[in-house]
C-alpha cells in the first residue's frame, strides 16, 4: 500500500467524490418516486446486469470467490447493502449538502475503526484533527444553532448518515486488509462483482423488509425514474467504486479519506444548480473545520 499520492491516484480519489455527490443529488430528486431501500436494490440490480458481461466468470462454481465468501458477504453488507440504503434513507429528510457534510466525518471514523478493529495507533496530531472534523460535523447537525445542538433536535436523515459513515469506514479498511487470490483482486470487474453478488442479497432482503413493514410509498414509474436509475447504476455504483477501490489500495484508507471531503463541495455546486438549494454560512464554516481537521491529522 503506497502512501504517496500521485496525480493518477489523486484523479481516481477525486472522481469518486464527484460521482457520489451526483448520487446524493439524484437520491434527493428521486425520493418522491421510489422508496429509499428499494432504490438501493434497484440501483445495484441494474449495475449487476451491466457488469455481468465483464465478470461472469467469477460466478462459476470453480471461481476462487467461493472459498472467501464470508469476506465478500461482509464487504457486500457494508459497502452495498447498508451504506447506500442508509444514505438514501437520509435523503428523505435531509439535503444532499447536509448528507455529504455529515459524511465528511468519514476520516474520523477511519481513524477510530483502524484503532479499535485493526490495532492501528492514533497520534495526538490525528486526534486533534479528528476533533476539528467532529466540530464541523456537529455544526452541520445543529444547523448552525447552539440552542438546537443543546436540544439535540436532529432530523432522522442526519443519524442515518452517521451510521452510513461508520459502515463506509469499516468497508474501506477491509478493502486493504486482503487475503483473497489475485485472480479476483487483480480484476476490478471481478472484485466488484464478488461484492455485488452478496450485496444484492443483502439489499434485496432489506427492500423486502421495507415493503413488508407497510411503510413504502408506491413507485412512480416513468422516464425521470429510469434516467435517475441509469445514472446512479453506472456512475456512482460501477465507476465510483472502481475509482475508490483503486485509489484506496494505492494511498491507504486514511489518506484516501481526505478526498471524501470534496463530496460536499461538489454537492453544494450540484445542489445549487439542480435543486436550487443555496448553501448557508454554517455550511462553509463546517467545511473549513472538517478539511482543516483532516489536514492537521494527515501531516507527518
N, C-alpha and C positions, 0 to 999 in steps of 0.2 A: 504494500500500500504506500504509494508515493505521496508525501505531504506537500511537495512543491506543486503549485497551481500554475500550469502552463496556459497559454492563450487558448489552446484547444479545449482544455479541461474547463476553463472559465466560461467558454462559449456553451459547453454542454450544461454547466450548472446555472447558466443564465436562461437558456431556452426552456428548461423545466419550469421555473417560476412564472415565466411569461405565459406558458400554456396553462398552468394551474390558476393563474389569475383569470384567464379566459374561462376556465372551468367554473370558478366561483360566480362570475357574472352570468354564465349560461345557466347555472343551477338556480340563480335568483330569477332569471327570465322564465324558467320552466316550472317554477314552484307551484303555479296555479294549474298546470296542465297534467302533472303526474305526481303521485306520492313520492317522497324522497328516497325511501329504501328501494322501492320498485324502480325508480330512476337509476339507482346504482346497479341493480341487477340487469336492467335493460342495456345499460352502457357496456357492461362487461360481457354480456351475451353477444352484442354486436362486435365488440373488439375481439372476442374469441373466434367468431366466424371470419373476420378479416385476417387474423393471424394464422388460422389453421393451414392454409396452403403453404406457409413458410415453415411450419414447425409441427406438422402432423406426426413426424417420426417419433417425437418424444412421448407420444401416447401409446406406442406399441407395447405389447406385453414384455418384450425383451429390453425395453428402454431402461437406462440407468436411473431414471426418475424414481421408479417404484421402491428400490431399497432405501431411498431417502425421503419417502413420502411424508413422514412426520414433520420434517423441516419445512417442506413446501406447503404442507397444510397450515403450519403456523404462519409462514410468510403470506399465504393467501388470506388467512383470517385477519392479520394486522393491516396489510397494505391494500387489499382489495375488498374484503368483506366488511371491515369495520371503518377504516379511515374515511373513505368516500361517502359511505352511508351516513356517518356522523356529520360530515361536512354538509351534505345536502339537507339533513335534518336541521342543522344550524341555520341554513339559509332560509328556512321557513319563517324565522322570526328576527333574523339579523341581516345586515347588509353585507355585500361582498367585501367592502373595505374593512368593516369590523371583524369579519371572519378571518380575513387574511392577516390582519394585525395581531389578533389573538394567536393565530398560527405562527407568527414570527417569534413566539416564545419557544419554538422548537429547539434552538441551540441550548437553551437552559435544560430542557428535558433530555437532550443528548448527553449533557454532562452528568446529570443525575442518573440516567439509565446506565451510562458507562461505568459510573462508580458503584452503583448498587447491584447491577446484574453481571458486570464483566470485570470488576475489580480494577478499573482504570482510575488512577488517583486524580483528584481535582485540586488545582493550585489555588493559592489565595487570590491571585490575579483573575483566574477564571471565576472564582466565587464572587469577586467584586463586580465583574462584568455581568454575571448572572443576575445579581441584584438590580443592576441598572435595567436589564431587559425585563425583569419581573415588574419593575416600576412602570415601564412602558405599557406592558400588558394590563396592569391594574388601571392605568389611566384610560385605556380603551373600555375596560369592563365598567368603569364608573361613569363613562360618557363625559369625562372631564369635570365631574361634580364630586367634591369631597363629601357632601352630605349623602349622595347616592352611594358612594363607596362604604360609608359607615352603616348605611341601612341595608347594604348587600342586595340592592334591588337589581338583580341581573336578569336578563332575558334568557329563556332556555337555550337559545342558539349559542350564547357565549359559553355555557357549560358544556354543551355538546362539542364545541370546537376545542375546548381544553382536553377533553377525553380523546378527540381525534389526534391532537398534537402528541399526546403521550403514546398513542398507538403508533404514530409515524416514527417517533424517536426510536422505539424498540425495533421496529421494522428496519430502520436504517442501520442500526448496529448489527442486526442479524445478517444484513447483506454482506458485511465484510468479515463476519465470523463464519467461514465456509468450510465445508468438508466434502461437498459433492464433487463428482467426477468432472473432468474438463470437458467431456462430451456434452454436458448440459450447460455448465458455467461459461464455456467458451463461445457458445452460440446464443446471442442475445434473444433471438426469437424463441428458441427452445427454453431458455431460462425464464422468460416472461410467461410462456405457455405453461410451464411447470407450476408456476404460482397461480396462473389464471384458472387452471382446471379445478383446483381446490377452492380458489376464491369464488368461483361460480357456485360451487356447492354451498359455501357459507352465505353468499349474498342471496342465493335463491331461497335458502331456509329463512333468512331474515325477512325477505319480501313476503314469503308465505305467512310469516308471523304478523307482519304489518296488516295484511288483508284479513287474517283470521280474527284479529282483535277488533275489527269493525271500524277502525278509525281512518281508513284510507279513502280519500276522495276519488270519484270516478276519473278515469283517464280521458283527457280531451285529445282525441286523435286529429291529426292534421299536419300540414306542411311545417308549421313552426316547431312542433314536437319532433318531427322527422329530421329537420335540419339541425336542431339542437343535439339530438342523439348522435347524428353523424359526426358533428364536431367533437363532442366530448369522448367519443369512442376512438377517433383517430388521433386527435391532438393530445389532450390531457392524459388519455389512457396509454396508448401504444407509444407515441413519440416521446412524451414527457417521461414515462417510466424508463424508456430506453436511455434517454439522456441522463436522468438522475442516477440510474444504476451504474453507468459507465463513469460518471463524474465522481460518485462516492467511492467507487473502487480505486480510482486514481488518487483522490485527495483525502479520503477519510471522511467519516460522518460528521465530526466536529467542524472541520474546515468547510465541508460542503454545506453544513447548516447555516453558515453565514449568508450564503446566496439565497436562502429561503426568504430573507428579509427584503429581497427585491419584489416578492409577490405582492405585498400591499401597495408598493409604488405603482406597479403595473395595474393592479386592481383599481387604484384611485383614478388612473388615466382612463381605463376602460369603462369604469362606472360613470364617470362624468360624461363620457362620450355617448354611451349607450343607454344609461339608466337615468341620467340627469341628477345623480346623487353627488352633490358638491362636498368635498371634504371640509371638516371643521378644523379649527386651530389645534384642538387637542389631538387630532389625528397626526398632525405634523410633529407635535411635541412627543407623542408616543413613538413615532417612527424614529425620531432622533435619539431617544433614550434606548430603544431596542438595538439600533445599529451601533450606538456608542458602547453599549454593553458588550456586544459581540466583538467589536474592535479591541476593547480592553482585554477581554478574556482570551482572544486568539493571539495576542502579542507574546513573543517568546521572551 
